[in-house]
Amino acid sequence: MAVSQNAQPHVLIDKPAVPRGAGGLSAWKGAMILITALLALPLAVIVASVFWPDKSTWSHLVDTVLADYVINSALLAIGVGFGTFILGTGTAWLLSVCEFPGRRFFEWALLLPLAMPAYIIAYTYTGLLDVAGPVQSGLRALTGWSVGDYPFPEVRSLGGAIVMLTLVLYPYVYMLTRAAFLEQSASALNVARSLGLNPWQMFRRVALPLARPSIVAGLSLAIMETLADYGTVQYFGIPTLTTGIFRTWFGLDDTIAAAQLSALLLTFIFTVIIIERLSRRQARYHHHGNWQARPSFRLRRGAATLAIVACALPLALGFLVPSAQLLAWSLEVAPTRDLGEFAVLVSRSVGLAGLTAVLALLLALFLAYGHRLVPGRLTFTINRIAGMGYALPGTVIAVGVIIPFAAFDNTLDSWMRDQFGISTGLLLSGTVAALVFAYLVRFLAVSLNTVEAGLGRVRPSMDDAARSMGANAGRTLWRVHIPLIRGSLLTAALLVFVDVLKELPATLVLRPFDFNTLAVRAFELASDERLRDAAMPALAIVAAGLIPVILVSRSITRARGHEGTANSREAANE
């Protein structure tokens, strides 16, 4: 089977006939443009902030802390990039070509750290490894040492943040790189093995160069998540661009300087995206011969033990240990906690996440089906712009939302006072509507990509058959497409639901007064050093995060099963 690393999505030759009713399609296209313009508003505000008149705040930032923000952000991205590369590619290669006990378990279990938000694992390990934590307390009890008698790494440091983020972000690299290794030509790997190359030489000289675009894509996702992180770096006291945006906005009360810092952070993000796109564009790798048996190295004794440890260590440190500690703390404090307050947090978080998931699903279905009805460069570009928000950190989106919303509220209030003597107050700023809008900007891409993939699996001839029976576009969508892609729609809604539950910076900025969610409450309690009290809301978020991880694992398992069946049939035909 031939696979090109830069191959475009498969497009069937038989395109659906454009339905009658050009006026309706024009209205559909116009609505798509309007929706995309609204979703792109925060990004436009941030880009425009570069040209706004400078205040003394920006000069003050340049003279004092801006260099620290940029250097720490860059070091954090480089460190996490290196760490995720080592863990992600190493485990992916072991599980692709080596046979050892527990291999099938690790294939899906190594994805579990994706369910652990970085700021939660930071709180957990701080409680475990601080001076008063169980690790150092146990060490002093065993040795009789006192505090200061022994060296111990500082958790709340730049290095500690790099480790925390690496432990929860390496699955991005692992997932994409392992898929690339499994898709590589079996014949090329067999030739390399016949030439006497051991697994390490085969990895370094053959597999790694061929998987480079996928590795870069995984690293790009990890680095973008690192640059967008707020909870971890804020809790560890590390000045980065994300924490600088908050301090400039709330500490110095300068939204313009905060927006300009956001524009600088966007420059970092888009640089990563451009590097990733260039990497894919330059790839020209074609693989043949996947019907052959893939090379497999059966590891024994010491080698098998090392492989098990290499796979078990990131799983244990990134998911099992922090989950166990959160569970222990939750059981410890549950009898003393106000379960009514916890129920309110859960209901608010679930309500926000559910509302956003439904709206994101409806918008994604509208946009994706619009592109199917009116295929072309315009609708394709509209959908790509609508999905750009996923590359924007929550802090940047919050700044981009609050500035135009506050301007609208102030302008309307001033006009109503002048004309009617009535104050309208804040209609959008500081409301649930602003918060949900920010969530839609941030996470619509998750739903849109999933719905587009589902619709792409429906043959265009189904549209033609429905229209030949007199069904219009809306009826075709309701009676034909939605039943066929029900699974994709459910997956899209669940992914957005869980992402909203975990979102912290945008919620901190845009939530209504005295309106907490699980993520905000966990952050507040941890910031007050009440780590045990923060365990219950944190554990609830982690438990919800398991849903998309299980979906991804099942999807990978099904894909492997289908691939294995297809390869068996191809081998039989040969």
C-alpha positions as CSV (number, residue, x, y, z in Angstrom):
1,M,0.0,0.0,0.0
2,A,1.4,3.4,-1.0
3,V,1.2,6.2,1.6
4,S,2.4,9.7,1.1
5,Q,3.2,11.7,4.2
6,N,1.8,14.9,2.5
7,A,-1.1,13.3,0.9
8,Q,-4.3,15.3,0.7
9,P,-7.6,14.0,2.1
10,H,-9.2,11.5,-0.2
11,V,-11.8,13.0,-2.5
12,L,-14.2,10.9,-4.3
13,I,-14.6,11.4,-8.0
14,D,-18.4,11.5,-8.0
15,K,-19.3,14.9,-6.5
16,P,-22.8,15.6,-5.3
17,A,-24.9,17.5,-7.7
18,V,-25.6,21.1,-6.5
19,P,-29.2,21.1,-5.3
20,R,-31.7,23.5,-6.8
21,G,-32.5,26.7,-5.0
22,A,-29.5,29.0,-5.6
23,G,-31.1,31.6,-3.3
24,G,-31.2,29.2,-0.4
25,L,-27.6,28.2,-1.0
26,S,-26.5,31.9,-1.2
27,A,-28.2,32.5,2.2
28,W,-26.5,29.4,3.6
29,K,-23.1,30.8,2.4
30,G,-23.9,34.2,3.7
31,A,-24.7,32.7,7.2
32,M,-21.4,30.8,7.1
33,I,-19.5,34.0,6.4
34,L,-21.3,35.8,9.2
35,I,-20.6,33.0,11.7
36,T,-16.9,32.9,10.8
37,A,-16.6,36.7,11.0
38,L,-17.9,36.6,14.6
39,L,-15.7,33.7,15.6
40,A,-12.7,35.5,14.0
41,L,-13.4,38.7,16.0
42,P,-11.1,38.0,18.9
43,L,-8.2,37.2,16.6
44,A,-8.8,40.4,14.6
45,V,-8.8,42.4,17.8
46,I,-5.5,41.0,18.9
47,V,-3.9,41.6,15.5
48,A,-5.2,45.1,15.4
49,S,-3.8,45.9,18.9
50,V,-0.3,46.0,17.3
51,F,-1.3,49.3,15.6
52,W,-3.0,50.9,18.7
53,P,-1.3,53.9,20.3
54,D,1.3,52.9,22.8
55,K,1.1,53.7,26.5
56,S,3.8,54.0,29.0
57,T,2.9,50.5,30.2
58,W,4.4,48.8,27.1
59,S,7.6,50.7,27.5
60,H,7.7,49.7,31.1
61,L,7.3,46.1,30.2
62,V,10.0,46.3,27.6
63,D,12.4,47.8,30.1
64,T,11.7,45.4,32.9
65,V,10.0,42.0,32.5
66,L,9.4,41.4,28.8
67,A,12.7,39.7,28.2
68,D,12.0,37.3,31.1
69,Y,8.5,36.6,29.6
70,V,10.0,35.7,26.2
71,I,13.0,33.8,27.5
72,N,11.0,31.7,29.9
73,S,8.3,30.9,27.3
74,A,11.0,29.9,24.8
75,L,12.9,27.7,27.3
76,L,9.7,26.1,28.4
77,A,8.7,25.3,24.8
78,I,12.2,23.9,24.0
79,G,12.4,21.8,27.1
80,V,8.9,20.3,26.6
81,G,9.6,19.8,23.0
82,F,12.8,17.8,23.8
83,G,11.1,15.8,26.6
84,T,8.0,14.9,24.5
85,F,10.2,13.9,21.6
86,I,12.2,11.5,23.8
87,L,9.2,9.9,25.5
88,G,6.8,10.0,22.5
89,T,9.1,8.6,19.8
90,G,10.9,6.2,22.1
91,T,7.7,4.5,23.4
92,A,6.2,4.6,19.9
93,W,9.1,2.7,18.4
94,L,9.2,0.1,21.1
95,L,5.6,-0.7,20.7
96,S,5.8,-0.7,16.9
97,V,8.6,-3.3,16.4
98,C,9.3,-5.0,19.7
99,E,7.5,-7.8,21.4
100,F,7.6,-7.9,25.2
101,P,5.1,-8.7,28.0
102,G,2.5,-6.0,28.5
103,R,2.9,-4.5,25.0
104,R,-0.8,-4.6,24.1
105,F,-1.7,-2.9,27.4
106,F,0.8,-0.1,26.9
107,E,-0.4,0.5,23.4
108,W,-3.5,2.2,24.7
109,A,-2.6,3.0,28.3
110,L,0.2,5.4,27.2
111,L,-2.6,7.7,26.1
112,L,-4.1,8.1,29.6
113,P,-1.9,11.1,30.6
114,L,-3.9,13.1,28.1
115,A,-6.8,13.0,30.6
116,M,-4.6,14.8,33.2
117,P,-4.6,18.6,32.8
118,A,-1.1,20.1,33.4
119,Y,-2.1,22.4,36.2
120,I,-3.7,19.5,38.1
121,I,-0.6,17.3,37.9
122,A,1.5,20.4,39.0
123,Y,-0.7,20.7,42.2
124,T,-0.4,17.0,42.9
125,Y,3.3,16.7,42.6
126,T,3.8,19.8,44.6
127,G,1.9,18.2,47.5
128,L,3.9,15.0,47.1
129,L,7.4,16.4,46.8
130,D,7.3,19.6,48.9
131,V,9.2,19.8,52.2
132,A,6.1,18.8,54.1
133,G,5.0,16.2,51.5
134,P,5.1,12.4,52.0
135,V,8.2,11.8,49.9
136,Q,10.5,14.2,51.8
137,S,8.9,13.4,55.2
138,G,9.4,9.7,54.6
139,L,13.0,10.3,53.6
140,R,13.7,12.3,56.8
141,A,12.0,9.6,58.8
142,L,14.2,6.8,57.3
143,T,17.5,8.7,57.5
144,G,17.1,10.9,60.5
145,W,18.1,14.0,58.4
146,S,16.6,17.4,59.0
147,V,15.4,19.9,56.4
148,G,18.5,21.3,54.6
149,D,20.7,18.2,55.3
150,Y,20.1,16.7,51.9
151,P,19.7,18.0,48.3
152,F,16.3,17.8,46.7
153,P,15.1,19.2,43.4
154,E,12.8,22.2,43.6
155,V,9.4,21.3,42.1
156,R,8.2,24.9,41.7
157,S,10.8,25.8,39.1
158,L,11.2,26.1,35.3
159,G,12.6,22.6,35.3
160,G,9.7,21.3,37.3
161,A,7.2,22.9,34.9
162,I,9.0,21.3,31.9
163,V,8.7,17.9,33.6
164,M,5.0,18.4,34.5
165,L,4.0,19.5,31.0
166,T,6.1,16.8,29.4
167,L,4.4,14.0,31.4
168,V,0.9,15.1,30.1
169,L,1.8,16.2,26.6
170,Y,4.0,13.4,25.3
171,P,0.9,11.4,24.1
172,Y,0.5,13.9,21.3
173,V,3.9,12.8,19.9
174,Y,3.4,9.1,20.8
175,M,0.0,8.9,19.1
176,L,1.1,10.5,15.8
177,T,4.5,9.0,15.6
178,R,3.3,5.5,16.3
179,A,0.7,5.8,13.6
180,A,3.6,6.9,11.2
181,F,5.7,4.0,12.2
182,L,2.9,1.5,11.6
183,E,2.2,3.0,8.2
184,Q,5.8,2.8,7.0
185,S,6.9,0.3,4.4
186,A,7.3,-3.1,5.8
187,S,9.6,-4.0,2.9
188,A,11.9,-1.1,3.6
189,L,12.2,-2.2,7.3
190,N,12.7,-5.8,6.3
191,V,15.5,-4.8,3.9
192,A,17.1,-2.8,6.8
193,R,16.9,-5.8,9.0
194,S,18.4,-8.1,6.4
195,L,21.4,-5.8,6.2
196,G,22.0,-6.6,9.9
197,L,20.6,-3.4,11.5
198,N,19.5,-3.8,15.1
199,P,16.4,-2.0,16.3
200,W,18.3,1.1,17.4
201,Q,20.1,1.4,14.0
202,M,16.8,0.7,12.1
203,F,15.1,3.4,14.2
204,R,17.8,6.0,13.7
205,R,18.7,5.5,10.0
206,V,15.3,4.4,8.5
207,A,12.2,4.9,10.6
208,L,13.0,8.2,12.2
209,P,13.7,10.1,9.0
210,L,10.5,8.7,7.4
211,A,8.4,9.7,10.4
212,R,9.8,13.2,10.6
213,P,6.6,15.1,9.5
214,S,4.4,13.2,12.0
215,I,6.9,13.8,14.8
216,V,7.0,17.5,14.0
217,A,3.2,17.6,13.9
218,G,3.0,16.0,17.4
219,L,5.7,18.3,18.7
220,S,3.8,21.3,17.3
221,L,0.7,20.3,19.3
222,A,2.7,19.8,22.5
223,I,4.5,23.1,22.1
224,M,1.3,25.1,21.4
225,E,-0.3,23.6,24.5
226,T,2.8,24.6,26.4
227,L,2.8,28.2,25.3
228,A,-1.0,28.3,26.1
229,D,-0.6,27.0,29.6
230,Y,-1.4,29.3,32.5
231,G,-2.3,27.2,35.5
232,T,1.1,25.4,35.8
233,V,3.4,28.4,35.3
234,Q,1.2,30.7,37.5
235,Y,1.2,28.1,40.3
236,F,5.0,27.6,40.0
237,G,5.6,31.4,39.9
238,I,7.3,31.3,36.5
239,P,6.9,34.6,34.5
240,T,5.8,33.8,30.9
241,L,3.8,35.5,28.3
242,T,0.6,34.0,29.5
243,T,1.1,35.1,33.1
244,G,2.3,38.5,31.9
245,I,-1.0,39.0,30.1
246,F,-2.9,38.5,33.3
247,R,-0.6,40.7,35.3
248,T,-0.7,43.5,32.8
249,W,-4.5,43.3,32.5
250,F,-5.4,43.0,36.2
251,G,-2.3,44.3,37.9
252,L,-1.6,47.3,35.7
253,D,-5.2,47.7,34.4
254,D,-4.0,48.2,30.8
255,T,-6.0,46.1,28.3
256,I,-4.1,47.6,25.3
257,A,-0.7,46.4,26.6
258,A,-2.3,43.0,27.5
259,A,-3.6,42.7,23.9
260,Q,-0.1,43.6,22.6
261,L,1.4,40.9,24.8
262,S,-1.2,38.5,23.4
263,A,-0.1,39.5,19.9
264,L,3.5,38.6,20.8
265,L,2.3,35.2,22.1
266,L,0.4,34.7,18.9
267,T,3.6,35.3,17.0
268,F,5.1,32.3,18.9
269,I,2.1,30.1,18.2
270,F,1.9,30.9,14.5
271,T,5.7,30.4,14.1
272,V,5.2,26.9,15.4
273,I,2.3,26.3,13.0
274,I,4.3,27.6,10.0
275,I,7.2,25.3,10.9
276,E,4.8,22.3,11.1
277,R,3.1,23.1,7.8
278,L,6.5,23.6,6.0
279,S,7.6,20.3,7.4
280,R,4.6,18.5,5.9
281,R,4.8,20.3,2.6
282,Q,8.4,19.3,2.1
283,A,7.8,15.6,2.8
284,R,7.9,13.3,-0.3
285,Y,7.9,9.8,1.2
286,H,6.1,6.9,-0.4
287,H,5.9,3.5,1.1
288,H,5.2,0.2,-0.6
289,G,4.8,-3.4,0.5
290,N,2.8,-3.2,3.7
291,W,1.3,-6.6,2.8
292,Q,4.6,-8.1,4.0
293,A,5.0,-9.2,7.6
294,R,6.5,-6.3,9.6
295,P,9.8,-6.9,11.3
296,S,9.5,-7.8,14.9
297,F,12.1,-8.1,17.6
298,R,11.2,-10.4,20.5
299,L,12.9,-8.9,23.6
300,R,13.9,-11.3,26.4
301,R,15.1,-10.9,30.0
302,G,17.0,-7.7,30.5
303,A,15.9,-6.1,27.3
304,A,12.3,-6.9,27.9
305,T,12.5,-5.5,31.5
306,L,14.0,-2.3,30.2
307,A,11.3,-1.9,27.6
308,I,8.6,-2.5,30.3
309,V,10.2,0.1,32.5
310,A,10.5,2.6,29.6
311,C,6.8,2.3,28.9
312,A,5.6,2.0,32.5
313,L,7.5,5.1,33.8
314,P,5.7,7.8,31.8
315,L,2.4,6.1,32.4
316,A,2.9,5.9,36.2
317,L,4.3,9.4,36.6
318,G,1.9,11.0,34.1
319,F,-1.3,9.3,35.3
320,L,-1.3,6.6,37.8
321,V,0.6,8.3,40.6
322,P,-1.2,11.7,40.5
323,S,-4.6,9.9,40.1
324,A,-3.9,7.7,43.1
325,Q,-2.9,10.8,45.2
326,L,-5.9,12.8,44.1
327,L,-8.2,9.8,45.0
328,A,-6.5,9.5,48.4
329,W,-6.9,13.2,49.2
330,S,-10.5,13.1,48.0
331,L,-11.4,10.2,50.3
332,E,-9.6,12.0,53.1
333,V,-11.5,15.3,52.8
334,A,-14.8,14.1,51.5
335,P,-16.4,13.7,55.0
336,T,-15.6,17.3,55.9
337,R,-16.5,18.9,52.5
338,D,-19.7,20.7,51.7
339,L,-21.1,18.3,49.2
340,G,-23.8,20.8,48.3
341,E,-21.1,23.3,47.2
342,F,-19.4,20.5,45.2
343,A,-22.7,19.6,43.5
344,V,-23.2,23.3,42.5
345,L,-19.7,23.3,41.0
346,V,-20.4,20.1,39.1
347,S,-23.8,21.4,37.9
348,R,-22.4,24.7,36.7
349,S,-19.4,23.0,35.0
350,V,-21.6,20.4,33.3
351,G,-24.1,23.0,32.3
352,L,-21.5,25.2,30.7
353,A,-19.8,22.3,29.0
354,G,-23.1,20.8,27.8
355,L,-24.4,24.1,26.4
356,T,-21.1,24.8,24.6
357,A,-20.9,21.2,23.2
358,V,-24.5,21.5,21.8
359,L,-23.8,24.9,20.2
360,A,-20.4,23.8,18.8
361,L,-22.0,20.7,17.3
362,L,-24.8,22.7,15.6
363,L,-22.3,25.2,14.3
364,A,-19.9,22.5,13.1
365,L,-22.7,20.6,11.4
366,F,-23.9,23.8,9.7
367,L,-20.4,24.8,8.5
368,A,-19.3,21.3,7.4
369,Y,-22.6,20.6,5.5
370,G,-22.4,24.0,3.9
371,H,-19.0,23.1,2.5
372,R,-20.5,19.9,1.2
373,L,-23.4,21.7,-0.4
374,V,-21.2,24.4,-2.0
375,P,-17.7,23.0,-2.4
376,G,-15.0,25.4,-3.3
377,R,-12.2,27.5,-2.1
378,L,-14.4,30.1,-0.4
379,T,-16.3,27.6,1.8
380,F,-13.1,25.7,2.5
381,T,-11.4,28.9,3.6
382,I,-14.4,29.9,5.7
383,N,-14.2,26.6,7.7
384,R,-10.5,26.9,8.2
385,I,-10.8,30.4,9.6
386,A,-13.7,29.3,11.9
387,G,-11.4,26.6,13.2
388,M,-8.4,28.8,13.9
389,G,-9.4,29.4,17.5
390,Y,-8.0,26.1,18.6
391,A,-4.5,27.5,18.0
392,L,-5.2,30.4,20.3
393,P,-4.4,30.2,24.0
394,G,-7.4,30.8,26.3
395,T,-5.8,34.0,27.7
396,V,-5.5,35.4,24.2
397,I,-9.1,34.6,23.4
398,A,-10.3,36.1,26.7
399,V,-8.5,39.4,25.8
400,G,-9.9,39.3,22.3
401,V,-13.4,38.8,23.6
402,I,-13.5,41.2,26.5
403,I,-12.3,44.2,24.5
404,P,-15.0,44.3,21.8
405,F,-17.7,43.2,24.3
406,A,-16.8,45.9,26.8
407,A,-16.7,48.5,24.0
408,F,-20.2,47.4,22.8
409,D,-21.6,47.6,26.4
410,N,-20.1,51.0,27.1
411,T,-21.2,52.4,23.8
412,L,-24.8,51.1,24.1
413,D,-25.0,52.3,27.8
414,S,-23.8,55.8,26.8
415,W,-26.3,56.0,24.0
416,M,-29.2,54.8,26.1
417,R,-28.3,57.3,28.9
418,D,-28.1,60.2,26.4
419,Q,-31.3,59.3,24.6
420,F,-33.6,57.8,27.3
421,G,-31.8,58.4,30.6
422,I,-31.6,54.6,31.1
423,S,-28.5,52.7,32.0
424,T,-28.3,49.3,30.3
425,G,-25.2,48.2,32.3
426,L,-23.2,45.2,31.1
427,L,-25.2,43.1,28.7
428,L,-22.3,41.0,27.4
429,S,-19.2,41.5,29.5
430,G,-18.9,39.3,32.6
431,T,-21.8,37.1,31.5
432,V,-22.2,33.5,30.7
433,A,-22.8,34.5,27.1
434,A,-19.3,35.9,26.8
435,L,-17.8,32.8,28.4
436,V,-19.7,30.5,26.1
437,F,-18.7,32.6,23.1
438,A,-15.0,32.3,24.1
439,Y,-15.4,28.5,24.5
440,L,-16.9,28.3,21.0
441,V,-14.0,30.3,19.5
442,R,-11.5,28.1,21.3
443,F,-13.0,24.6,20.7
444,L,-15.2,24.8,17.6
445,A,-12.3,23.3,15.6
446,V,-12.5,20.1,17.6
447,S,-16.1,19.6,16.7
448,L,-15.7,20.9,13.1
449,N,-12.9,18.5,12.3
450,T,-14.8,15.5,13.7
451,V,-18.0,16.3,11.8
452,E,-16.1,16.9,8.6
453,A,-14.4,13.5,8.9
454,G,-17.8,11.9,9.5
455,L,-19.5,13.6,6.5
456,G,-16.4,12.7,4.4
457,R,-17.3,9.0,4.8
458,V,-20.8,9.5,3.3
459,R,-20.7,8.9,-0.4
460,P,-22.0,11.9,-2.5
461,S,-24.3,9.5,-4.3
462,M,-26.4,9.4,-1.1
463,D,-27.0,13.1,-1.6
464,D,-28.0,12.6,-5.2
465,A,-30.4,9.8,-4.4
466,A,-32.1,11.9,-1.7
467,R,-32.5,14.9,-4.0
468,S,-33.8,12.7,-6.9
469,M,-36.6,11.8,-4.5
470,G,-37.5,15.5,-3.9
471,A,-35.6,16.1,-0.6
472,N,-34.1,19.5,-0.2
473,A,-30.8,20.2,1.5
474,G,-32.1,20.4,5.0
475,R,-34.3,17.3,4.7
476,T,-31.3,15.4,3.2
477,L,-29.2,16.4,6.2
478,W,-31.8,15.4,8.7
479,R,-33.0,12.1,7.1
480,V,-29.8,10.8,5.5
481,H,-26.6,12.3,6.9
482,I,-27.3,12.7,10.6
483,P,-28.3,9.0,11.1
484,L,-25.2,7.9,9.2
485,I,-22.8,10.0,11.2
486,R,-24.4,9.7,14.6
487,G,-21.2,8.3,16.1
488,S,-19.1,11.2,14.8
489,L,-21.6,13.7,16.2
490,L,-21.5,12.1,19.6
491,T,-17.7,12.0,19.6
492,A,-17.6,15.7,18.6
493,A,-19.9,16.7,21.4
494,L,-18.0,14.7,24.0
495,L,-14.6,16.1,23.0
496,V,-15.9,19.7,23.3
497,F,-17.6,18.9,26.5
498,V,-14.4,17.6,28.2
499,D,-12.3,20.4,26.8
500,V,-14.6,23.0,28.3
501,L,-14.5,21.3,31.6
502,K,-10.7,21.6,31.7
503,E,-10.4,25.1,30.3
504,L,-9.0,27.5,33.0
505,P,-7.6,30.9,31.8
506,A,-10.6,32.0,29.7
507,T,-12.9,30.9,32.5
508,L,-10.9,32.9,35.1
509,V,-11.1,36.1,33.1
510,L,-14.6,35.9,31.6
511,R,-16.8,34.2,34.2
512,P,-19.5,36.2,35.9
513,F,-18.9,37.5,39.4
514,D,-18.9,34.7,42.1
515,F,-19.4,32.1,39.4
516,N,-17.0,29.2,39.9
517,T,-16.4,26.0,37.9
518,L,-14.5,22.8,38.8
519,A,-11.4,24.1,37.1
520,V,-11.5,27.6,38.7
521,R,-12.2,26.2,42.2
522,A,-9.4,23.7,41.9
523,F,-7.1,26.5,40.9
524,E,-8.2,28.8,43.7
525,L,-7.8,26.1,46.4
526,A,-4.4,25.1,45.1
527,S,-3.3,28.7,45.0
528,D,-4.2,29.0,48.6
529,E,-2.1,25.9,49.4
530,R,-5.2,23.9,50.2
531,L,-4.1,21.0,48.0
532,R,-6.2,18.4,49.7
533,D,-9.4,20.5,49.3
534,A,-8.5,20.9,45.6
535,A,-8.4,17.2,45.0
536,M,-12.2,16.5,44.6
537,P,-12.8,19.1,41.8
538,A,-9.5,18.1,40.2
539,L,-10.4,14.4,40.3
540,A,-13.8,15.1,38.7
541,I,-12.0,16.9,35.8
542,V,-9.6,14.0,35.3
543,A,-12.4,11.4,35.4
544,A,-14.2,13.4,32.7
545,G,-11.0,13.6,30.7
546,L,-10.9,9.9,30.4
547,I,-13.9,10.0,28.0
548,P,-12.0,11.3,24.9
549,V,-9.0,9.2,25.7
550,I,-11.1,6.1,25.7
551,L,-12.7,7.2,22.4
552,V,-9.3,7.8,20.8
553,S,-8.1,4.4,22.1
554,R,-11.1,2.6,20.6
555,S,-10.7,4.5,17.3
556,I,-7.0,3.4,17.1
557,T,-8.0,-0.2,17.9
558,R,-10.7,-0.2,15.2
559,A,-8.3,1.3,12.7
560,R,-5.7,-1.3,13.4
561,G,-8.3,-4.0,13.1
562,H,-9.5,-2.8,9.7
563,E,-5.9,-2.3,8.5
564,G,-5.0,-5.9,9.6
565,T,-8.1,-7.3,7.8
566,A,-7.2,-5.3,4.6
567,N,-3.6,-6.4,4.7
568,S,-4.6,-10.0,5.1
569,R,-6.9,-9.8,2.1
570,E,-4.2,-8.1,0.1
571,A,-1.7,-10.8,1.1
572,A,-4.2,-13.5,0.1
573,N,-4.7,-11.9,-3.3
574,E,-1.0,-11.9,-3.8
